[in-house]
Amino acid sequence: MSSDERNESLRRAALQYHEFPKPGKLEIRATKPMANGRDLARAYSPGVAEACLEIKEDPRTSTRYTARGNLVAVVSNGTAVLGLGNIGAAASKPVMEGKAVLFKKFANIDCFDIEVNENDPEKLADIVCSLEPTFGAINLEDIKAPDCFIVEQLCRERMNIPVFHDDQHGTAIVVGAAATNALKVTDKKFEDIKVVSTGGGAAGIACLNMLLKLGVKRENVWLCDIAGLVYEGREEEMTPQKAAYAQKSDLRTLDDVIEGADLFLGLSGPGVLKPEMVAKMSPQPIIFALANPTPEIMPDVVKKIAPDAIIATGRSDYPNQVNNVLCFPFIFRGALDVGATEINDSMQIACIEGIAALARATTSAEAAAAYQDERMTFGPDYLIPKPFDPRLMGVVASAVAGAAMESGVAARPLNDLKAYKDGLDHSVFKSALIMRPVFQAAAQAERRIAFAEGEDERVLRAAHAMIEETTDKPILIGRPEVVAMRAERAGLKIRPGVDFEIVNPESDSRYKQYWQAYHNRMSRRGVTPDLAKAILRTNTTAIGAIMVHEGHADSMICGTFGQYLWHLNYVTQILGTKELHPVGALSLMILEDGPLFIADTHVHTEPTPEQIAETVIATARHIRRFGVEPNIALCSHSEFGNLNCMSGRNMREALAILDSEPRDFAYEGEMHIDSALTPDLRDRKFPHSRLEGPANALVFAIADASSGVRNILKSKGGGLEVGPILMGMGNRAHIVTPSITSRGLLNMSAIAGTPVTHYG
């Protein structure tokens, strides 16, 4: 696929993403029932009047009786949108919707995006200020400099709710966290360093202001822009904000002032910092080249000049990505939860300290599992946490909330900050972002994933997405001419043998090696050489398994058609060992209120107590791949010994097996599903349960029950399935089901693409 074709494919995919299944990225949903006349009478007239009167009596109760306390306005006039410039308010709407989605997904904050046709900063400020009765906070976005400074200042002065310009302060906070840790690595101090910066826009000025608050001396800051050094008396391209950093100097260019710089801060454009300039910087220079998508200097160029340099960029394909999503959802979360009247310096510095401390902390077992084979130890290549580190919500939001209370701007102080942090930690996984750690972990290795049904259009689309979005290498088993024809018919600009490896069952140079390997495995189980030859010409599941067995692929995915146990038979024959054997099939159901794991859906139709216990142990192991702490319920028709049925007996025996050794996860049984998912009900029936809160995994005594629950959640509960994940096979094979989508196959490729240490 050519570069132009790839770009066009990405463009079409982005437009389709925004258009289907319904236009845009947001919708409004009711949070209260509206099922009968009684509900209507309370939601609207006459009952709504009671809430109105309470708010009239005490306006602070608006956060109690309305959504205002968790509602943020993302406001823009479209004058400085991404790298697109002044494209206007209407054209900025996709970006603002996207920002609102990030608020919701990362911090469960509701947003309205508001695009305003007003370029006069004072009039724009008037409009924003008039919104205060509706919103709990304001996020200003993509407003050009210097207008953004005026709008923010006026709004902060006149409004009694937080006003935050993320382009300025969000960037400044993440830069501040990265700089804090970079100085720790280099054993330097803020008050001693020389800072050279390029870019006098909103983000650049805000970053410099933040560095001063962190201890950098004003006289040690050298600001350059398109006209060169900002110096006293300069008139070209000047603003009051730049003038605050004017130096009394005869030097005029970036090359003139870079000598001896400890920190280069780039928020300008590509290629601004030249290699010869890097050579003039201090030993172990810190270079933050944050222009996107092409930084001021590429990291590999820096390393050739200064191998000991510490580098950060705005890109995800290099270490130390400076990304505002590390900050803005969580600073708003903390501010809203304590009813902060503003986001002040103390709160911003607390945010910096929280982000920086998280990078320095020992990596949690959950985060380490989610980002396998990636070095997540504090140092030059790990200054700030990963954007999808699940600990960010609790650490950053609680730090911000604490600072708001200490600085006296919290209208609703919390009684117990630790309990607040614990609550945030428990809620963070209630979103579809649960798959992100898996993708991040998979990105740390280039694993070869063989798809047995390579001619299936869903597989082709998944392979196309893998090539564009991941580092994994798809291997498609199928006839090249059929694969090429179907890819072209689907409008996919990928071709076998060019963009991905193809294995032709009808003609492959390794055919003799493959059928002989299969025959060696199966010769004492009734498989003759002729039968082995026939199977390795026609059975793509067997071909995929042999590829893994022979080391030509790292994992395989099959099952887009056919019966699960048929595929499992060949996977087990070829890849099964004394250590590796199918334990159970685990399905992750991503629901509106969070993830729910279901097992065993396919492997054992009527498992023995020993198999149930083994499934529970494997389920706990795999749940932790997603950064979730297992809370497993053993489900049955019987409940805590009240019936002497088969499922009850088997579950009680499985429980005894589990209890025979210490376990590092929570489990309980046997119980009904409603008791597993409803703690109050469970506590009434069995007050001394070992589970706390709702179970996040259900293990069943028979496959009919687990499969039925899985299908009901998919068909009627709006659940998105990831899986089934084949447990016990060392991540060497996974068998999906015929209902899987191309996106589901991509998710499974990420699971298969994760390097495995102790998962099986």
matplotlib code that plots the C-alpha trace (Angstrom):
import matplotlib.pyplot as plt

x = [0.0, 1.5, 1.7, -1.1, -3.3, -2.7, -3.5, -6.7, -7.7, -7.1, -9.1, -12.1, -11.9, -11.9, -14.9, -16.8, -16.0, -17.7, -20.7, -21.8, -23.8, -25.1, -23.5, -21.2, -19.5, -22.0, -25.6, -27.8, -29.3, -31.8, -30.5, -33.9, -36.7, -39.6, -41.8, -45.2, -47.2, -45.7, -42.2, -43.5, -45.1, -41.8, -39.5, -41.7, -44.7, -45.7, -42.7, -40.0, -41.1, -39.8, -36.3, -36.6, -37.7, -34.9, -32.3, -34.0, -33.6, -30.0, -28.3, -25.6, -28.1, -28.1, -25.3, -27.6, -30.7, -29.3, -26.4, -24.6, -22.0, -20.7, -21.2, -18.4, -18.7, -16.0, -16.0, -14.3, -14.5, -12.4, -9.6, -6.7, -7.8, -5.0, -2.6, -5.4, -5.5, -8.5, -11.1, -14.1, -16.5, -18.5, -15.5, -14.1, -17.0, -15.6, -12.6, -14.8, -16.9, -13.8, -12.6, -16.0, -15.6, -12.3, -13.8, -16.4, -14.2, -11.3, -13.1, -16.9, -17.5, -20.5, -19.8, -21.6, -19.4, -20.3, -18.9, -19.4, -19.2, -17.5, -14.0, -14.0, -12.4, -14.4, -17.7, -16.7, -15.9, -19.4, -21.0, -19.0, -19.7, -23.5, -23.3, -22.4, -25.9, -25.7, -22.2, -20.0, -16.8, -15.6, -12.9, -11.7, -10.3, -8.5, -8.8, -5.9, -3.3, -3.4, -7.2, -7.2, -5.4, -8.0, -10.9, -9.5, -8.6, -12.1, -13.9, -11.8, -12.4, -16.1, -17.1, -17.4, -16.6, -13.4, -12.2, -9.4, -7.7, -6.3, -4.1, -2.3, -2.5, -2.9, 0.2, 2.0, 1.1, 2.3, 5.5, 6.0, 5.7, 8.1, 10.6, 10.3, 11.3, 13.9, 15.7, 15.7, 17.3, 20.0, 20.4, 19.7, 17.5, 14.9, 16.6, 19.9, 18.9, 19.0, 15.8, 15.6, 12.1, 10.7, 7.1, 5.4, 1.8, -0.6, 1.0, 4.5, 3.9, 1.9, 4.7, 7.2, 4.9, 4.6, 8.4, 8.8, 6.3, 8.4, 11.5, 13.1, 14.6, 13.1, 16.6, 17.4, 14.6, 15.3, 12.2, 12.5, 9.8, 9.5, 11.3, 14.2, 15.0, 12.4, 14.5, 13.9, 12.8, 11.7, 8.5, 8.0, 5.5, 5.3, 2.5, 2.4, 2.8, 6.0, 7.3, 7.3, 10.2, 12.1, 15.9, 18.2, 20.7, 22.5, 21.9, 19.3, 18.8, 18.1, 21.6, 23.0, 21.2, 21.3, 24.8, 24.9, 21.1, 20.0, 16.4, 15.1, 11.3, 9.9, 6.3, 6.8, 7.3, 9.4, 13.1, 13.6, 16.3, 19.3, 21.8, 24.6, 22.5, 22.1, 25.9, 26.1, 23.8, 24.9, 25.9, 22.9, 20.6, 16.8, 15.0, 11.2, 10.4, 6.7, 5.6, 3.1, 3.2, 6.8, 8.9, 11.5, 14.1, 13.7, 14.8, 17.2, 19.0, 19.4, 20.8, 23.5, 24.7, 24.1, 23.5, 22.8, 20.1, 16.6, 13.9, 10.2, 7.9, 4.2, 4.2, 3.1, 5.8, 8.6, 9.1, 7.9, 4.8, 3.6, -0.1, -2.7, -5.0, -2.6, -4.1, -7.3, -9.9, -8.5, -8.0, -11.6, -12.7, -11.0, -12.2, -15.9, -16.0, -15.1, -17.1, -14.0, -14.6, -11.5, -8.5, -5.6, -1.9, -1.9, -4.3, -2.1, 1.1, -0.6, -1.5, 2.1, 3.3, 0.8, 1.7, 5.4, 5.2, 3.2, 6.0, 8.5, 6.4, 6.8, 4.7, 1.6, 1.2, -1.9, -0.1, 2.9, 0.7, -1.1, 2.2, 4.2, 7.7, 7.8, 10.3, 8.2, 10.9, 11.6, 14.4, 15.3, 12.7, 10.0, 9.5, 5.7, 3.1, 1.3, -1.9, -3.9, -2.3, -5.4, -3.9, -4.1, -7.7, -7.2, -3.7, -4.3, -7.9, -7.4, -4.3, -6.2, -9.2, -6.8, -5.1, -8.5, -9.5, -6.2, -6.2, -9.8, -11.5, -13.5, -17.2, -18.0, -14.9, -14.6, -14.7, -12.3, -9.7, -8.4, -12.0, -12.5, -9.3, -10.3, -13.7, -12.0, -9.7, -12.7, -14.6, -11.9, -12.4, -16.1, -15.6, -14.7, -11.1, -10.5, -9.0, -6.4, -3.9, -3.9, -3.2, -0.5, 1.1, 0.8, 2.5, 5.7, 6.4, 6.0, 4.2, 3.1, -0.5, -1.8, -5.5, -6.8, -9.7, -7.7, -10.2, -13.0, -13.7, -13.8, -10.3, -9.2, -10.6, -9.0, -5.6, -6.0, -6.5, -3.6, -1.3, -2.5, -2.9, -0.6, 2.9, 1.7, 2.2, -0.9, -0.4, -3.4, -4.0, -5.9, -5.7, -3.8, -6.1, -9.2, -7.7, -6.7, -10.1, -12.0, -9.7, -10.3, -14.0, -14.0, -12.1, -9.0, -5.7, -3.8, -2.3, -1.1, 2.6, 3.1, 1.4, 1.2, 2.4, 0.1, 0.1, -1.5, -2.9, -2.8, 0.9, 3.4, 7.1, 6.8, 4.1, 6.3, 7.6, 4.1, 2.5, 5.4, 5.3, 1.6, 2.1, 4.9, 2.4, -0.5, 1.1, 0.1, -3.4, -4.5, -3.3, -1.5, 0.9, -1.8, -4.3, -1.7, -1.1, -4.8, -5.4, -2.5, -3.9, -7.5, -7.6, -6.6, -6.9, -4.4, -2.1, -2.3, -1.5, 1.4, 2.8, 2.8, 4.3, 7.1, 7.8, 6.6, 3.9, 3.6, -0.1, -3.1, -6.8, -9.5, -13.2, -14.9, -16.9, -17.5, -18.1, -15.8, -15.0, -14.0, -11.4, -10.3, -9.7, -6.9, -5.5, -5.2, -3.7, -1.0, -0.2, -1.3, 1.5, 1.6, 1.9, -0.4, -4.0, -7.4, -8.7, -11.7, -13.0, -13.3, -15.5, -15.1, -18.4, -18.0, -21.2, -22.5, -21.5, -18.2, -16.6, -18.0, -16.1, -18.0, -16.5, -16.4, -18.4, -17.1, -14.4, -16.1, -19.8, -20.3, -17.1, -16.0, -15.3, -11.6, -12.1, -14.3, -11.6, -9.0, -11.2, -11.6, -7.8, -7.2, -10.0, -8.3, -5.0, -6.5, -8.6, -5.4, -4.2, -6.8, -5.6, -8.7, -8.6, -10.6, -13.8, -15.2, -18.6, -19.2, -22.7, -25.3, -28.9, -28.1, -27.3, -25.0, -25.9, -29.7, -30.2, -28.6, -28.6, -25.7, -24.5, -24.6, -22.6, -20.0, -19.6, -19.3, -16.6, -14.8, -15.0, -13.4, -10.5, -9.9, -10.0, -7.4, -4.6, -4.1, -5.3, -4.4, -7.8, -11.4, -13.9, -17.2, -19.9, -22.2, -24.7, -27.3, -26.3, -28.4, -26.6, -23.2, -24.0, -26.1, -24.0, -27.0, -29.0, -26.0, -25.3, -28.9, -28.6, -25.0, -23.6, -20.1, -19.3, -15.7, -16.7, -16.8, -19.0, -20.4, -18.6, -16.7, -16.5, -19.1, -18.0, -20.8, -21.2, -22.4, -21.6, -25.4, -25.6, -22.4, -23.1, -26.7, -25.7, -23.0, -25.5, -28.2, -25.7, -24.7, -28.1, -30.2, -27.8, -25.8, -22.7, -19.6, -17.7, -14.0, -13.2, -13.6, -10.1, -8.8, -7.2, -4.5, -2.7, -0.1, -1.6, -0.6, -4.1, -7.5, -10.8, -13.4, -17.1, -18.8, -20.6, -17.4, -16.9, -13.8, -13.3, -13.7, -11.0, -8.7, -9.3, -8.4, -5.3, -4.2, -4.7, -2.9, -0.2, 0.6, 3.8, 3.1, 5.0, 2.8, -0.6, -1.8]
y = [0.0, 3.4, 6.3, 8.2, 5.1, 4.6, 8.3, 8.1, 4.9, 6.6, 9.6, 7.5, 5.4, 8.6, 10.0, 6.7, 6.7, 10.1, 9.3, 5.7, 4.2, 7.7, 11.1, 12.5, 11.1, 12.1, 11.6, 12.5, 9.8, 10.0, 9.0, 8.5, 6.1, 7.4, 4.4, 5.6, 8.6, 8.7, 9.1, 11.8, 13.7, 13.7, 14.4, 17.3, 19.1, 19.2, 17.4, 19.3, 22.5, 21.2, 20.9, 24.4, 25.9, 24.2, 25.7, 29.1, 28.9, 27.8, 27.9, 25.5, 22.7, 22.8, 20.2, 18.0, 18.1, 18.6, 17.3, 20.7, 19.3, 16.9, 19.0, 20.8, 23.0, 22.7, 26.1, 27.2, 29.8, 27.7, 30.3, 27.9, 24.3, 21.7, 22.4, 23.5, 27.1, 29.4, 27.1, 28.5, 27.5, 25.0, 23.2, 22.9, 20.9, 17.4, 18.3, 19.6, 16.5, 14.5, 16.4, 15.8, 12.1, 12.0, 13.7, 11.0, 8.0, 8.9, 10.6, 10.0, 13.7, 14.8, 17.5, 19.8, 21.1, 24.7, 26.3, 30.1, 32.4, 35.2, 36.4, 39.4, 38.1, 40.4, 39.4, 35.8, 36.1, 37.6, 34.6, 32.1, 33.9, 33.8, 30.0, 29.7, 28.6, 25.6, 24.2, 23.2, 24.1, 25.6, 24.2, 26.7, 25.1, 26.1, 29.9, 31.8, 33.8, 36.4, 36.3, 33.2, 35.0, 37.8, 35.4, 33.3, 36.2, 37.8, 34.5, 33.7, 37.1, 37.0, 33.4, 31.4, 28.0, 26.6, 28.0, 26.1, 26.7, 23.2, 24.4, 26.5, 24.9, 21.3, 21.4, 23.3, 20.8, 17.7, 19.6, 20.5, 16.9, 15.7, 18.5, 17.7, 14.1, 14.9, 17.1, 14.3, 12.0, 14.6, 15.7, 19.3, 21.9, 24.3, 27.3, 26.5, 25.6, 27.6, 27.3, 28.1, 28.0, 28.3, 29.4, 32.3, 31.0, 30.1, 26.8, 28.1, 31.0, 28.9, 26.4, 29.1, 30.6, 27.2, 26.6, 29.9, 28.7, 25.5, 27.5, 28.5, 32.0, 34.5, 35.7, 32.2, 31.9, 32.7, 32.8, 32.7, 32.8, 33.2, 36.6, 35.3, 36.1, 38.1, 41.0, 44.3, 46.9, 44.4, 45.5, 42.8, 39.9, 41.1, 40.6, 41.5, 37.9, 37.6, 40.9, 39.5, 37.2, 39.8, 39.6, 42.6, 41.2, 41.7, 38.1, 37.6, 34.0, 30.6, 29.5, 32.5, 31.6, 27.8, 27.7, 25.9, 25.4, 22.7, 22.5, 23.1, 23.6, 23.4, 24.4, 25.7, 23.7, 20.9, 21.2, 24.3, 22.8, 21.9, 19.1, 21.6, 23.5, 20.3, 20.0, 23.4, 22.5, 21.4, 17.8, 15.4, 18.0, 17.9, 18.3, 18.6, 18.8, 18.9, 20.1, 17.7, 15.6, 16.4, 17.7, 20.4, 17.7, 13.9, 11.9, 9.7, 12.7, 14.0, 10.7, 10.8, 14.1, 13.6, 10.0, 10.9, 13.4, 13.1, 13.6, 14.1, 14.6, 14.9, 11.5, 8.1, 6.2, 7.6, 7.4, 10.3, 11.4, 14.8, 14.3, 16.6, 13.6, 12.8, 15.9, 17.6, 14.8, 14.3, 17.9, 18.6, 15.4, 16.6, 20.1, 19.2, 16.7, 19.3, 22.1, 24.1, 27.8, 27.9, 25.9, 27.7, 27.4, 25.0, 22.6, 22.7, 22.1, 19.2, 17.8, 18.0, 16.4, 13.6, 12.8, 13.0, 10.9, 8.2, 7.8, 7.4, 4.9, 1.2, -0.1, -1.9, -5.5, -4.6, -1.9, -4.2, -6.9, -4.5, -3.2, -6.4, -6.2, -2.4, -0.9, 1.0, 1.9, 5.6, 6.9, 8.8, 6.9, 6.9, 10.4, 10.5, 7.7, 6.2, 7.9, 4.7, 4.0, 3.1, 4.8, 8.3, 8.9, 8.2, 9.8, 13.0, 13.7, 13.1, 15.3, 18.1, 17.7, 17.9, 21.0, 22.7, 22.0, 23.2, 26.4, 27.2, 27.1, 23.9, 24.7, 21.0, 19.7, 15.9, 14.2, 11.4, 12.0, 8.4, 7.0, 9.4, 8.1, 4.5, 5.2, 6.6, 3.6, 1.3, 3.2, 3.7, 0.5, 1.0, 1.9, 0.5, 1.7, -1.6, -2.9, -0.1, -1.6, -4.8, -2.8, -0.9, -4.1, -5.7, -2.6, -3.6, -6.5, -7.4, -10.7, -12.7, -13.6, -16.3, -16.1, -19.5, -18.1, -15.6, -15.4, -14.1, -10.4, -9.7, -11.1, -9.0, -5.9, -6.9, -7.4, -4.0, -2.4, -4.3, -2.9, 0.6, 0.6, -1.9, -3.4, -7.0, -8.8, -10.6, -13.9, -14.9, -18.5, -18.6, -18.7, -15.5, -14.8, -15.1, -13.0, -10.3, -10.3, -10.0, -7.3, -5.3, -5.9, -4.6, -1.5, -2.4, -1.3, -4.3, -7.1, -10.6, -11.0, -7.2, -5.9, -9.1, -12.7, -15.2, -19.0, -20.8, -24.1, -25.4, -24.5, -23.6, -24.4, -25.6, -28.1, -31.2, -29.9, -29.2, -32.5, -34.4, -32.4, -33.2, -36.8, -37.1, -35.7, -37.9, -41.1, -43.2, -41.8, -43.3, -40.6, -42.0, -40.0, -39.7, -38.4, -36.0, -34.7, -34.3, -32.4, -30.0, -29.2, -28.5, -27.8, -24.2, -24.5, -27.3, -25.3, -22.3, -24.5, -26.2, -22.8, -21.9, -25.3, -24.9, -21.3, -19.6, -17.7, -16.6, -17.2, -18.1, -17.1, -19.4, -20.0, -17.4, -20.3, -23.8, -25.3, -24.3, -27.8, -28.9, -26.2, -27.0, -30.6, -29.6, -26.9, -29.3, -32.1, -29.9, -27.4, -29.2, -30.4, -31.6, -28.0, -26.5, -27.7, -26.0, -24.9, -22.9, -20.1, -16.7, -13.9, -10.3, -8.5, -4.7, -3.3, 0.2, 0.0, -1.8, -5.1, -8.5, -11.8, -15.0, -18.5, -21.3, -20.7, -23.4, -25.8, -28.0, -28.7, -30.2, -29.6, -31.6, -29.8, -30.0, -28.4, -25.7, -24.9, -24.8, -22.4, -20.1, -19.9, -19.3, -16.7, -14.7, -14.9, -13.5, -10.8, -9.2, -8.9, -6.0, -4.3, -5.5, -7.2, -10.4, -10.7, -14.1, -15.7, -19.4, -19.5, -22.3, -23.1, -23.7, -20.9, -21.3, -25.0, -24.7, -27.3, -30.8, -30.5, -31.4, -27.9, -27.1, -30.2, -29.6, -25.9, -26.8, -29.4, -26.8, -24.3, -26.9, -27.4, -23.7, -23.4, -26.1, -23.7, -19.9, -17.8, -14.2, -13.3, -13.0, -15.8, -17.1, -19.5, -21.2, -18.5, -17.1, -14.5, -11.7, -12.4, -12.2, -8.9, -7.2, -6.9, -5.9, -9.0, -11.2, -9.7, -10.4, -14.1, -14.7, -11.9, -13.3, -13.5, -13.1, -10.9, -7.1, -5.3, -6.8, -9.7, -8.9, -12.5, -15.3, -19.0, -21.5, -25.1, -25.9, -24.4, -24.0, -21.4, -19.5, -19.4, -18.4, -15.5, -14.4, -14.4, -12.6, -9.8, -9.5, -9.6, -7.7, -6.1, -4.1, -5.9, -5.9, -9.2, -9.5, -13.2, -16.0, -16.1, -19.6, -20.1, -22.7, -22.6, -20.0, -17.4, -19.6, -20.0, -18.5, -19.7, -17.1, -17.6, -17.1, -14.0, -12.0, -8.7, -7.3, -5.1, -8.1, -9.9, -6.8, -7.0, -10.7, -9.9, -7.5, -10.2, -12.8, -10.1, -9.6, -11.2, -13.8, -14.5, -16.2, -16.0, -19.2]
z = [0.0, -1.0, 1.4, -0.5, -0.4, 3.3, 4.0, 2.0, 3.8, 7.1, 6.0, 5.0, 8.2, 10.3, 8.4, 8.7, 12.4, 12.8, 10.6, 11.6, 13.2, 14.0, 13.3, 15.9, 19.0, 21.8, 22.8, 25.8, 28.0, 30.8, 34.2, 35.9, 35.0, 32.9, 32.8, 34.1, 35.1, 38.6, 37.1, 34.8, 37.7, 39.6, 36.6, 35.4, 36.6, 39.5, 41.2, 39.4, 41.2, 44.5, 43.2, 41.7, 45.0, 46.9, 44.4, 44.7, 48.5, 48.3, 44.9, 46.1, 46.0, 42.2, 42.4, 44.5, 42.5, 38.9, 36.8, 37.1, 39.6, 37.0, 33.9, 32.0, 29.0, 26.3, 24.7, 21.5, 18.8, 16.4, 16.0, 16.8, 16.2, 16.5, 13.7, 11.4, 12.5, 12.3, 10.8, 12.4, 15.2, 13.2, 11.8, 15.4, 16.6, 15.9, 18.1, 20.9, 20.7, 20.9, 24.0, 25.6, 24.9, 26.6, 29.7, 29.8, 29.1, 31.4, 34.3, 33.8, 33.5, 31.4, 28.8, 26.4, 23.6, 22.7, 19.6, 19.4, 16.4, 18.3, 17.7, 20.0, 23.2, 25.5, 23.9, 24.0, 27.7, 28.2, 26.5, 28.6, 31.8, 31.1, 31.1, 34.8, 36.0, 33.7, 34.3, 37.1, 35.2, 31.9, 29.7, 27.1, 24.0, 20.8, 21.1, 19.5, 21.4, 22.7, 22.8, 24.9, 27.7, 27.7, 27.7, 30.5, 32.7, 32.4, 33.0, 36.0, 37.5, 37.0, 37.5, 40.7, 39.0, 37.6, 34.3, 32.7, 29.3, 28.6, 25.7, 28.2, 31.6, 30.7, 28.6, 31.3, 34.0, 32.0, 31.0, 34.7, 35.7, 33.0, 33.9, 37.6, 37.0, 34.3, 36.8, 39.4, 36.8, 36.0, 39.6, 38.7, 40.3, 38.8, 40.4, 38.7, 35.1, 31.9, 29.9, 26.2, 24.7, 21.2, 20.6, 22.2, 21.9, 24.7, 25.5, 25.4, 27.7, 30.1, 30.3, 31.1, 33.7, 35.3, 35.3, 37.2, 39.8, 40.1, 40.8, 37.5, 37.7, 35.3, 34.2, 33.2, 30.6, 27.0, 24.8, 21.0, 18.4, 14.6, 14.8, 17.0, 20.6, 22.6, 23.8, 25.5, 22.9, 20.2, 18.5, 15.9, 16.7, 20.3, 22.9, 26.6, 27.5, 25.4, 26.7, 30.3, 29.1, 27.2, 27.9, 28.0, 25.5, 22.2, 21.2, 18.6, 17.4, 18.9, 17.9, 19.8, 23.1, 23.1, 24.5, 27.9, 28.0, 30.4, 29.1, 25.6, 25.5, 22.0, 21.3, 17.8, 14.6, 12.9, 12.5, 14.6, 16.8, 14.7, 15.6, 16.0, 18.5, 20.6, 20.7, 22.4, 25.2, 28.7, 29.5, 29.7, 28.1, 28.6, 25.3, 25.2, 21.4, 21.6, 18.1, 16.6, 14.5, 13.6, 16.6, 16.6, 16.4, 16.1, 19.1, 17.1, 15.8, 19.3, 20.5, 17.8, 19.1, 22.8, 23.8, 27.4, 26.5, 28.1, 25.5, 25.5, 22.5, 21.8, 19.9, 21.2, 19.3, 21.4, 25.2, 27.4, 25.4, 26.8, 26.5, 28.1, 28.7, 31.7, 33.3, 32.2, 33.0, 36.4, 37.5, 36.6, 38.4, 41.6, 41.2, 40.6, 43.4, 46.0, 44.4, 43.7, 42.8, 40.7, 39.6, 41.3, 41.4, 44.3, 42.5, 39.4, 41.3, 43.2, 39.8, 38.7, 41.9, 41.6, 38.0, 38.7, 41.8, 40.0, 37.5, 40.3, 42.3, 42.1, 39.2, 40.4, 39.5, 37.5, 35.5, 35.0, 33.7, 31.3, 29.9, 29.7, 28.3, 28.5, 30.9, 33.4, 35.8, 36.6, 34.5, 31.3, 29.2, 31.8, 33.2, 33.2, 33.4, 30.5, 29.5, 30.2, 33.6, 35.6, 38.7, 37.3, 38.3, 42.0, 42.3, 40.4, 41.2, 44.9, 44.9, 43.2, 45.6, 48.6, 47.3, 46.7, 50.3, 51.7, 49.7, 50.7, 47.4, 48.0, 48.5, 49.4, 51.3, 51.6, 55.0, 54.0, 51.2, 51.4, 51.0, 48.0, 46.4, 47.0, 45.4, 42.3, 42.0, 42.1, 39.5, 36.9, 35.0, 34.4, 30.8, 27.4, 28.0, 29.7, 26.4, 26.2, 28.6, 26.5, 23.3, 25.1, 26.2, 22.8, 21.3, 23.1, 20.8, 17.1, 17.5, 14.5, 14.6, 12.2, 11.2, 10.2, 8.2, 6.2, 3.4, 5.7, 5.1, 8.9, 9.1, 6.3, 7.9, 11.2, 9.5, 7.8, 11.2, 12.7, 10.1, 10.6, 14.4, 16.0, 15.8, 15.4, 12.1, 10.6, 8.8, 6.8, 5.8, 2.5, -1.2, -2.4, -5.3, -3.1, -0.4, -2.9, -4.6, -1.4, -0.1, -3.3, -3.1, 0.5, -0.6, 1.4, 0.0, 1.4, -0.7, 0.2, 0.1, 0.2, 3.3, 5.1, 5.0, 3.2, 3.7, 0.8, 1.9, -1.7, -2.3, 0.5, 0.5, 4.1, 3.4, 3.8, 7.1, 8.3, 7.5, 8.9, 12.1, 12.4, 11.6, 14.3, 16.8, 15.7, 14.4, 17.4, 17.4, 14.1, 11.7, 8.7, 6.5, 3.8, 6.3, 7.7, 4.1, 3.5, 6.8, 6.1, 2.7, 3.8, 7.5, 8.1, 11.9, 11.8, 9.6, 12.0, 15.0, 13.2, 12.3, 16.0, 16.9, 14.4, 15.5, 12.3, 14.2, 17.9, 18.2, 16.1, 16.0, 14.5, 14.8, 12.6, 11.2, 12.5, 15.9, 18.8, 20.0, 16.4, 16.4, 20.0, 19.0, 16.5, 18.7, 21.6, 19.4, 18.1, 20.8, 23.9, 26.3, 29.9, 31.0, 28.3, 28.1, 27.6, 31.0, 29.9, 27.7, 29.3, 27.8, 28.8, 28.5, 28.3, 29.7, 30.3, 34.0, 33.6, 32.7, 33.6, 32.9, 32.1, 32.3, 31.1, 28.0, 25.7, 26.7, 29.3, 28.8, 32.2, 34.1, 37.1, 40.5, 39.7, 36.3, 37.9, 40.4, 37.7, 35.7, 38.7, 39.1, 35.4, 35.3, 38.1, 36.3, 33.0, 34.6, 35.9, 32.3, 32.1, 35.3, 37.2, 40.6, 40.5, 42.5, 41.4, 42.1, 41.6, 40.3, 40.6, 40.9, 44.6, 46.9, 49.9, 50.3, 50.1, 47.3, 46.8, 43.0, 40.7, 40.1, 43.8, 44.8, 42.1, 43.1, 46.8, 45.9, 43.7, 46.6, 48.9, 46.4, 46.2, 50.0, 50.3, 49.4, 50.0, 47.1, 46.2, 44.9, 46.2, 45.4, 46.9, 46.2, 45.4, 44.7, 42.3, 39.8, 41.4, 44.7, 42.9, 41.3, 44.2, 47.4, 49.5, 48.5, 49.1, 52.5, 53.6, 52.5, 53.6, 55.8, 56.0, 52.3, 51.2, 48.3, 48.7, 46.3, 43.1, 41.5, 38.3, 37.2, 37.1, 36.8, 36.1, 36.8, 33.2, 29.8, 29.1, 31.8, 31.1, 27.3, 27.9, 30.1, 27.6, 24.7, 26.6, 27.6, 24.0, 22.4, 25.0, 27.4, 24.9, 25.9, 23.7, 24.0, 24.0, 23.5, 24.1, 25.6, 25.6, 29.0, 29.7, 26.3, 27.1, 24.7, 21.8, 20.4, 20.7, 19.3, 18.6, 17.6, 14.3, 15.6, 16.1, 14.3, 12.7, 15.7, 17.9, 15.9, 16.4, 20.1, 20.1, 18.1, 20.8, 23.4, 21.3, 20.6, 24.3, 25.3, 28.0, 31.1, 33.7, 31.8, 30.3]

ax = plt.figure().add_subplot(projection="3d")
ax.plot(x, y, z, "-o")
ax.set_aspect("equal")
plt.show()
